[in-house]
Amino acid sequence: MSAGLILALINNLDLGHRYIILGTYKGETLNKSDLVEALSESENLTKTKAEEVVDLVFSEMTNALVTGDRVEIRGLGSFKVKSYDGYRGRNPKTGEQIKVKPKKLPFFKCGKELKERVDK
């Protein structure tokens, strides 16, 4: 599913640019089911429909990163994939030298607005 279609689905929910209030969030760690519940309550959606929307957004973000694209969410931050060269490392238990293969890892850079909100 394309990013444009995701935006159309989200626009159809009439969320606009407001934040979803996480009224159901009570723990120390916010997880996917907390997001689903908050979206469900905030937008009067069934939990199944809210879970579909959350899954769709996460899936498209993942697909974009897999294909090498950057994902930017205004007010939150951006995700991109960083490539790391291989190198010679050392096994900490045995001290034996090992060859670490090149790899790609997702990287998150916090946005200015999030930094400011957290630092209040």
N, CA, C and O of each residue as an XYZ file, in Angstrom:
480
protein
N       0.853     -1.176      0.000
C       0.000      0.000      0.000
C       0.896      1.235      0.000
O       1.909      1.263      0.699
N       0.546      2.223     -0.752
C       1.387      3.407     -0.898
C       1.213      4.368      0.272
O       0.217      4.335      0.995
N       2.213      5.219      0.431
C       2.148      6.228      1.495
C       0.978      7.173      1.271
O       0.349      7.629      2.226
N       0.685      7.470     -0.013
C      -0.450      8.335     -0.316
C      -1.763      7.736      0.148
O      -2.646      8.449      0.624
N      -1.891      6.417      0.007
C      -3.098      5.740      0.443
C      -3.206      5.767      1.967
O      -4.299      5.917      2.513
N      -2.085      5.623      2.642
C      -2.088      5.709      4.108
C      -2.570      7.086      4.534
O      -3.410      7.211      5.425
N      -2.033      8.125      3.890
C      -2.454      9.482      4.238
C      -3.938      9.669      3.976
O      -4.626     10.336      4.750
N      -4.441      9.087      2.889
C      -5.871      9.182      2.597
C      -6.679      8.494      3.685
O      -7.710      9.013      4.112
N      -6.221      7.327      4.139
C      -6.929      6.618      5.210
C      -6.931      7.443      6.489
O      -7.950      7.551      7.171
N      -5.775      8.023      6.807
C      -5.675      8.833      8.024
C      -6.535     10.085      7.888
O      -7.212     10.480      8.838
N      -6.511     10.713      6.702
C      -7.349     11.897      6.485
C      -8.822     11.551      6.593
O      -9.619     12.358      7.071
N      -9.188     10.357      6.151
C     -10.578      9.930      6.269
C     -10.993      9.785      7.728
O     -12.180      9.856      8.048
N     -10.016      9.582      8.613
C     -10.317      9.512     10.038
C     -10.530     10.908     10.616
O     -10.961     11.060     11.759
N     -10.219     11.934      9.806
C     -10.414     13.316     10.211
C      -9.614     13.658     11.461
O     -10.125     14.301     12.377
N      -8.346     13.220     11.494
C      -7.497     13.516     12.642
C      -6.934     14.939     12.553
O      -6.612     15.543     13.576
N      -6.818     15.464     11.356
C      -6.249     16.786     11.196
C      -4.821     16.807     11.713
O      -4.080     15.839     11.545
N      -4.443     17.894     12.332
C      -3.089     18.011     12.871
C      -3.092     17.982     14.391
O      -2.139     18.445     15.018
N      -4.121     17.459     14.978
C      -4.155     17.424     16.442
C      -3.541     16.123     16.951
O      -3.412     15.150     16.208
N      -3.173     16.122     18.197
C      -2.580     14.942     18.806
C      -3.666     14.044     19.368
O      -4.700     14.524     19.833
N      -3.433     12.756     19.324
C      -4.344     11.814     19.959
C      -3.966     11.786     21.437
O      -2.806     11.552     21.777
N      -4.918     12.020     22.296
C      -4.650     12.020     23.730
C      -4.542     10.572     24.202
O      -5.455      9.771     23.999
N      -3.434     10.254     24.824
C      -3.222      8.887     25.292
C      -3.820      8.722     26.682
O      -3.098      8.481     27.650
N      -5.124      8.850     26.778
C      -5.820      8.768     28.057
C      -5.758      7.382     28.679
O      -5.898      7.239     29.894
N      -5.548      6.351     27.847
C      -5.526      4.991     28.382
C      -4.129      4.584     28.838
O      -3.964      3.540     29.470
N      -3.138      5.385     28.527
C      -1.751      5.030     28.840
C      -1.470      5.244     30.322
O      -1.550      6.366     30.822
N      -1.138      4.156     31.024
C      -0.899      4.251     32.461
C       0.434      3.640     32.889
O       0.840      3.779     34.042
N       1.107      2.970     31.969
C       2.344      2.285     32.327
C       3.564      3.138     32.111
O       3.468      4.318     31.776
N       4.719      2.525     32.308
C       5.982      3.221     32.101
C       6.448      3.102     30.657
O       7.280      3.890     30.207
N       5.922      2.128     29.932
C       6.307      1.906     28.547
C       5.068      1.970     27.666
O       4.107      1.230     27.875
N       5.099      2.852     26.688
C       4.004      2.952     25.727
C       4.220      1.886     24.669
O       5.285      1.838     24.054
N       3.225      1.026     24.442
C       3.380     -0.019     23.440
C       2.290      0.085     22.380
O       1.429      0.964     22.433
N       2.345     -0.826     21.423
C       1.420     -0.794     20.299
C      -0.038     -0.887     20.755
O      -0.888     -0.162     20.240
N      -0.335     -1.754     21.698
C      -1.723     -1.896     22.136
C      -2.229     -0.624     22.816
O      -3.420     -0.322     22.747
N      -1.335      0.128     23.476
C      -1.724      1.429     24.042
C      -2.100      2.408     22.930
O      -3.077      3.148     23.047
N      -1.308      2.405     21.843
C      -1.618      3.279     20.713
C      -2.946      2.899     20.075
O      -3.753      3.766     19.741
N      -3.170      1.595     19.907
C      -4.422      1.115     19.311
C      -5.605      1.553     20.170
O      -6.605      2.049     19.651
N      -5.490      1.370     21.470
C      -6.584      1.732     22.373
C      -6.845      3.240     22.353
O      -7.997      3.672     22.342
N      -5.770      4.040     22.350
C      -5.931      5.492     22.332
C      -6.578      5.951     21.027
O      -7.467      6.803     21.043
N      -6.144      5.398     19.908
C      -6.736      5.752     18.617
C      -8.198      5.331     18.569
O      -9.051      6.072     18.082
N      -8.477      4.149     19.073
C      -9.845      3.630     19.097
C     -10.769      4.551     19.891
O     -11.855      4.894     19.423
N     -10.348      4.948     21.076
C     -11.170      5.801     21.930
C     -11.271      7.228     21.395
O     -12.343      7.833     21.401
N     -10.142      7.753     20.934
C     -10.104      9.131     20.472
C     -10.941      9.352     19.216
O     -11.572     10.398     19.066
N     -10.949      8.370     18.314
C     -11.612      8.546     17.027
C     -12.865      7.692     16.873
O     -13.400      7.577     15.770
N     -13.341      7.090     17.966
C     -14.532      6.241     17.949
C     -14.459      5.147     16.884
O     -15.404      4.925     16.128
N     -13.309      4.472     16.847
C     -13.101      3.356     15.929
C     -13.185      2.054     16.713
O     -12.978      2.031     17.927
N     -13.489      0.979     16.009
C     -13.396     -0.322     16.669
C     -11.909     -0.590     16.894
O     -11.060     -0.040     16.192
N     -11.603     -1.426     17.863
C     -10.191     -1.748     18.114
C      -9.575     -2.443     16.911
O      -8.388     -2.271     16.634
N     -10.373     -3.226     16.196
C      -9.872     -3.910     15.000
C      -9.466     -2.899     13.939
O      -8.401     -3.029     13.336
N     -10.305     -1.889     13.702
C      -9.999     -0.862     12.702
C      -8.809     -0.016     13.144
O      -7.950      0.321     12.329
N      -8.754      0.326     14.424
C      -7.627      1.107     14.948
C      -6.329      0.316     14.807
O      -5.290      0.883     14.469
N      -6.384     -0.988     15.063
C      -5.182     -1.829     14.930
C      -4.748     -1.905     13.464
O      -3.552     -1.927     13.174
N      -5.702     -1.945     12.551
C      -5.372     -1.949     11.122
C      -4.633     -0.680     10.732
O      -3.663     -0.732      9.976
N      -5.082      0.457     11.241
C      -4.436      1.733     10.930
C      -3.017      1.764     11.494
O      -2.082      2.149     10.793
N      -2.852      1.365     12.744
C      -1.520      1.354     13.366
C      -0.598      0.381     12.622
O       0.554      0.713     12.340
N      -1.099     -0.818     12.304
C      -0.304     -1.801     11.559
C       0.103     -1.264     10.194
O       1.233     -1.468      9.751
N      -0.820     -0.578      9.529
C      -0.548     -0.020      8.211
C       0.555      1.030      8.273
O       1.465      1.029      7.444
N       0.476      1.908      9.237
C       1.498      2.952      9.383
C       2.862      2.325      9.671
O       3.854      2.686      9.039
N       2.918      1.388     10.623
C       4.190      0.742     10.952
C       4.737     -0.049      9.767
O       5.943     -0.041      9.516
N       3.858     -0.726      9.044
C       4.271     -1.516      7.892
C       4.878     -0.632      6.803
O       5.919     -0.963      6.235
N       4.227      0.480      6.519
C       4.739      1.380      5.486
C       6.044      2.048      5.910
O       6.922      2.277      5.077
N       6.177      2.359      7.184
C       7.433      2.919      7.677
C       8.555      1.888      7.500
O       9.650      2.224      7.048
N       8.275      0.645      7.858
C       9.264     -0.430      7.729
C       9.634     -0.634      6.266
O      10.816     -0.737      5.937
N       8.636     -0.695      5.382
C       8.901     -0.886      3.954
C       9.762      0.238      3.393
O      10.658     -0.009      2.586
N       9.500      1.458      3.811
C      10.299      2.598      3.345
C      11.754      2.444      3.780
O      12.664      2.689      2.988
N      11.979      2.046      5.014
C      13.353      1.871      5.505
C      14.056      0.726      4.791
O      15.240      0.829      4.469
N      13.338     -0.362      4.542
C      13.926     -1.519      3.845
C      14.395     -1.130      2.444
O      15.419     -1.622      1.968
N      13.647     -0.251      1.791
C      14.028      0.168      0.434
C      15.023      1.323      0.440
O      15.384      1.828     -0.623
N      15.472      1.749      1.622
C      16.494      2.790      1.717
C      15.954      4.199      1.816
O      16.725      5.158      1.803
N      14.639      4.342      1.914
C      14.049      5.675      2.032
C      14.137      6.179      3.473
O      14.347      5.405      4.407
N      13.973      7.470      3.625
C      13.959      8.118      4.931
C      12.502      8.349      5.317
O      11.673      8.659      4.461
N      12.188      8.200      6.597
C      10.836      8.432      7.099
C      10.899      9.615      8.056
O      11.644      9.597      9.036
N      10.109     10.641      7.760
C      10.091     11.825      8.621
C       8.683     12.052      9.132
O       7.725     12.093      8.360
N       8.569     12.200     10.444
C       7.292     12.499     11.069
C       7.465     13.832     11.776
O       8.137     13.923     12.803
N       6.850     14.863     11.214
C       6.992     16.216     11.750
C       6.575     16.242     13.220
O       5.547     15.684     13.602
N       7.387     16.895     14.021
C       7.100     17.013     15.440
C       7.658     15.862     16.260
O       7.730     15.959     17.486
N       8.054     14.776     15.610
C       8.601     13.616     16.319
C      10.068     13.431     15.985
O      10.922     13.511     16.868
N      10.368     13.184     14.712
C      11.736     12.968     14.296
C      11.782     12.225     12.981
O      10.776     12.119     12.280
N      12.958     11.709     12.649
C      13.108     10.997     11.382
C      13.858      9.689     11.599
O      14.685      9.551     12.501
N      13.534      8.745     10.738
C      14.174      7.446     10.725
C      14.928      7.303      9.413
O      14.433      7.711      8.361
N      16.107      6.733      9.469
C      16.845      6.403      8.256
C      17.695      5.177      8.535
O      17.848      4.756      9.682
N      18.239      4.616      7.482
C      19.095      3.445      7.622
C      20.536      3.899      7.491
O      20.889      4.594      6.539
N      21.365      3.508      8.443
C      22.798      3.809      8.396
C      23.545      2.534      8.054
O      23.238      1.460      8.570
N      24.523      2.665      7.182
C      25.367      1.532      6.803
C      26.673      1.601      7.590
O      27.280      2.663      7.730
N      27.081      0.459      8.092
C      28.320      0.356      8.854
C      29.249     -0.622      8.156
O      28.825     -1.705      7.753
N      30.512     -0.248      8.011
C      31.498     -1.125      7.398
C      31.829     -2.278      8.333
O      31.641     -2.191      9.547
N      32.326     -3.360      7.742
C      32.807     -4.475      8.538
C      34.108     -4.092      9.236
O      34.790     -3.150      8.832
N      34.435     -4.824     10.272
C      35.670     -4.538     11.014
C      36.130     -5.785     11.759
O      35.398     -6.767     11.877
N      37.335     -5.722     12.246
C      37.862     -6.817     13.062
C      37.530     -6.512     14.519
O      37.881     -5.458     15.050
N      36.851     -7.453     15.143
C      36.494     -7.289     16.538
C      37.130     -8.372     17.379
O      37.934     -9.167     16.893
N      36.766     -8.393     18.627
C      37.324     -9.373     19.546
C      36.194     -9.960     20.385
O      35.369     -9.229     20.933
N      36.167    -11.288     20.479
C      35.202    -11.972     21.330
C      35.563    -11.650     22.787
O      36.668    -11.970     23.223
N      34.654    -11.023     23.547
C      35.001    -10.618     24.911
C      35.263    -11.799     25.857
O      36.012    -11.652     26.823
N      34.669    -12.945     25.601
C      34.887    -14.102     26.477
C      36.229    -14.766     26.230
O      36.958    -15.092     27.167
N      36.554    -14.968     24.925
C      37.761    -15.735     24.601
C      38.930    -14.863     24.181
O      40.074    -15.315     24.201
N      38.664    -13.626     23.803
C      39.720    -12.755     23.319
C      40.077    -13.029     21.863
O      40.934    -12.352     21.295
N      39.428    -14.013     21.261
C      39.698    -14.388     19.877
C      39.248    -13.277     18.932
O      38.192    -12.673     19.119
N      40.081    -13.015     17.901
C      39.707    -12.015     16.906
C      38.625    -12.592     15.994
O      38.689    -13.748     15.578
N      37.628    -11.752     15.697
C      36.560    -12.174     14.797
C      36.344    -11.094     13.751
O      36.691     -9.931     13.957
N      35.768    -11.494     12.629
C      35.456    -10.539     11.574
C      33.967    -10.207     11.680
O      33.112    -11.086     11.568
N      33.676     -8.939     11.896
C      32.296     -8.479     11.986
C      31.885     -8.004     10.595
O      32.550     -7.158      9.997
N      30.792     -8.552     10.091
C      30.327     -8.238      8.739
C      29.740     -6.830      8.677
O      29.277     -6.295      9.684
N      29.766     -6.235      7.478
C      29.083     -4.939      7.305
C      27.592     -5.113      7.597
O      27.031     -6.192      7.407
N      26.969     -4.045      8.055
C      25.548     -4.152      8.380
C      24.860     -2.814      8.175
O      25.493     -1.763      8.077
N      23.538     -2.897      8.115
C      22.689     -1.720      8.041
C      21.767     -1.758      9.246
O      21.205     -2.801      9.578
N      21.616     -0.609      9.900
C      20.759     -0.526     11.081
C      19.869      0.715     11.001
O      20.292      1.754     10.494
N      18.634      0.604     11.503
C      17.768      1.785     11.536
C      18.285      2.776     12.576
O      18.801      2.386     13.624
N      18.139      4.045     12.270
C      18.620      5.109     13.142
C      17.507      6.143     13.283
O      16.886      6.531     12.293
N      17.256      6.588     14.514
C      16.235      7.597     14.781
C      16.897      8.885     15.226
O      17.757      8.882     16.107
N      16.491      9.994     14.608
C      16.969     11.312     15.025
C      15.767     12.100     15.529
O      14.804     12.335     14.798
N      15.843     12.493     16.762
C      14.758     13.224     17.420
C      14.578     14.599     16.786
O      15.557     15.273     16.463
N      13.327     15.011     16.609
C      13.015     16.320     16.052
C      13.079     17.419     17.103
O      13.017     17.153     18.303
N      13.204     18.642     16.641
C      13.327     19.802     17.526
C      12.109     19.935     18.457
O      12.264     20.179     19.653
N      10.899     19.771     17.900
C       9.688     19.930     18.701
C       9.625     18.907     19.833
O       9.248     19.249     20.954
N       9.987     17.665     19.553
C       9.995     16.615     20.579
C      11.027     16.929     21.660
O      10.755     16.784     22.852
N      12.204     17.358     21.236
C      13.242     17.728     22.211
C      12.736     18.799     23.156
O      12.921     18.710     24.370
N      12.095     19.813     22.592
C      11.604     20.923     23.409
C      10.489     20.471     24.355
O      10.443     20.897     25.509
N       9.597     19.615     23.874
C       8.481     19.147     24.715
C       8.972     18.279     25.854
O       8.453     18.366     26.967
N       9.968     17.438     25.594
C      10.515     16.550     26.617
C      11.289     17.348     27.658
O      11.292     16.994     28.837
N      11.944     18.424     27.228
C      12.813     19.204     28.118
C      12.044     20.195     28.984
O      12.663     20.894     29.785
N      10.723     20.284     28.857
C       9.938     21.224     29.679
C       9.946     20.823     31.123
O       9.338     21.497     31.954
